[in-house]
Amino acid sequence: MKLNSQVDCPTTPMAHDVIPGLSKRQKSLPCKLLYDRRGSELFERICELPEYYVTRTERGIMEANIESIASAIGPDCQLVEFGSGNSSKTTFLLDHLETPKSYVPIDISRVHLLESARKLQQLYPDLDVLPIPGDFNSAIEIPVGPRPTDNRVVFFPGSTLGNLEEDEAFVFMGRIAKLVGPRGALLIGIDMKKPLEVLLPAYDDKAGVTAEFSLNMLQHINRELLADFDLDQFRHEAVWDEENNHIDISLVSLVDQVVTIGEEAFVFPEGERVAIEKSHKYTAEEFEHLAKDFDIKRVWSDEQDWFRVVLLQPRVG
Ligand SMILES: C[S@@+](CC[C@H](N)C(=O)[O-])C[C@H]1O[C@@H](n2cnc3c(N)ncnc32)[C@H](O)[C@@H]1O
């Protein structure tokens, strides 16, 4: 069992994320708070829902093109995954890569990450699995592992990039270009703009799993910060923002209420929205603009071009 070099990267204490967000005129909470252990389990259930085309489509693209994806990545890589979740897409990729040296999964959902990494290490005893619990928007030192390689490949599937604000996404892409260097690459999943009748149900399913996932954020805050959010007094809402090309997910207060978090009290009038997540949908041009530090080497897509898996290399010079 090689799962030994567990490095925590810095995270801000949760109160620093929650209190300022709820003190603004337009209240908001960062989407990373969706992911405690229960949130990660609920997200896995979302991935199996008929309405959630994202996982199914990306997986289909990878399955149909795995030989060319693996050969474009090449041998002896270090695979670094940001927001790795249960690493389910990664196992499929690892099965086809030529002699990968190490795998570095990074995720905010610590317990879930460590459980997934342990299982993965058992599945791939020859691979060095080096999990890092933490926030991928903060500075993260990536271990080189016991068998260094200059073929470092960042895997960023699930269109998690779309959850970042535009300025954060630019910073993130710039950091990845530096991290992988001229001989490395980024393999990223990008959700494309598509008809609303496909998009909206993906974020508001009939079974109510996405609503439970959103409300679980309040439970997470209650537990960590001794807050008293009443989950029955909020509802999940997903709307499309046409001007900015994103799904806007909020929790809406169902009554006039006051919530206390430690010493602080927050007033929520009936109907007030707390923004909790954005999910950006890209046009090809928009993504190219975000990827300005890279050359786009390969693009794999599905028949309807709902989703793209893109391989990029940092631009030299
Ligand atoms: C949309 S899910 C994608 C999961 C998986 N990569 C996939 O493709 O199905 C986002 C993942 O990123 C993690 N995550 C979200 N925000 C994060 C942050 N700021 N830092 C680290 N991990 C984060 C979540 O815990 C979750 O596992």
The ligand as an SDF file (V2000), in Angstrom:
LIG
                    3D

 27 29  0  0  0  0  0  0  0  0999 V2000
  -18.8010   18.8760  -10.6920 C   0  0  0  0  0  0  0  0  0  0  0  0
  -17.9610   17.7850   -9.5910 S   0  0  0  0  0  0  0  0  0  0  0  0
  -16.9750   16.8440  -10.7490 C   0  0  0  0  0  0  0  0  0  0  0  0
  -16.4890   15.5340  -10.1840 C   0  0  0  0  0  0  0  0  0  0  0  0
  -15.6970   14.6680  -11.1660 C   0  0  0  0  0  0  0  0  0  0  0  0
  -14.4380   15.3040  -11.5560 N   0  0  0  0  0  0  0  0  0  0  0  0
  -16.5130   14.3860  -12.4010 C   0  0  0  0  0  0  0  0  0  0  0  0
  -16.0810   14.7510  -13.4920 O   0  0  0  0  0  0  0  0  0  0  0  0
  -17.5850   13.7710  -12.2680 O   0  0  0  0  0  0  0  0  0  0  0  0
  -16.8050   18.8840   -8.8630 C   0  0  0  0  0  0  0  0  0  0  0  0
  -15.7720   18.2190   -7.9530 C   0  0  0  0  0  0  0  0  0  0  0  0
  -14.8290   19.2170   -7.5570 O   0  0  0  0  0  0  0  0  0  0  0  0
  -14.7220   19.2620   -6.1420 C   0  0  0  0  0  0  0  0  0  0  0  0
  -14.5610   20.6890   -5.8180 N   0  0  0  0  0  0  0  0  0  0  0  0
  -15.4550   21.6870   -5.9810 C   0  0  0  0  0  0  0  0  0  0  0  0
  -14.9120   22.8630   -5.6450 N   0  0  0  0  0  0  0  0  0  0  0  0
  -13.6370   22.6050   -5.2580 C   0  0  0  0  0  0  0  0  0  0  0  0
  -12.5570   23.4180   -4.8080 C   0  0  0  0  0  0  0  0  0  0  0  0
  -12.6890   24.7500   -4.6930 N   0  0  0  0  0  0  0  0  0  0  0  0
  -11.3860   22.8230   -4.5200 N   0  0  0  0  0  0  0  0  0  0  0  0
  -11.2300   21.4620   -4.6330 C   0  0  0  0  0  0  0  0  0  0  0  0
  -12.2230   20.6480   -5.0500 N   0  0  0  0  0  0  0  0  0  0  0  0
  -13.4050   21.2010   -5.3640 C   0  0  0  0  0  0  0  0  0  0  0  0
  -15.9840   18.6480   -5.5990 C   0  0  0  0  0  0  0  0  0  0  0  0
  -15.7980   18.0670   -4.3240 O   0  0  0  0  0  0  0  0  0  0  0  0
  -16.3230   17.6180   -6.6830 C   0  0  0  0  0  0  0  0  0  0  0  0
  -15.7030   16.3860   -6.4270 O   0  0  0  0  0  0  0  0  0  0  0  0
  1  2  1  0
  2  3  1  0
  2 10  1  0
  3  4  1  0
  4  5  1  0
  5  6  1  0
  5  7  1  0
  7  8  2  0
  7  9  1  0
 10 11  1  0
 11 12  1  0
 11 26  1  0
 12 13  1  0
 13 14  1  0
 13 24  1  0
 14 15  1  0
 14 23  1  0
 15 16  2  0
 16 17  1  0
 17 18  1  0
 17 23  2  0
 18 19  1  0
 18 20  2  0
 20 21  1  0
 21 22  2  0
 22 23  1  0
 24 25  1  0
 24 26  1  0
 26 27  1  0
M  CHG  2   2   1   9  -1
M  END
$$$$
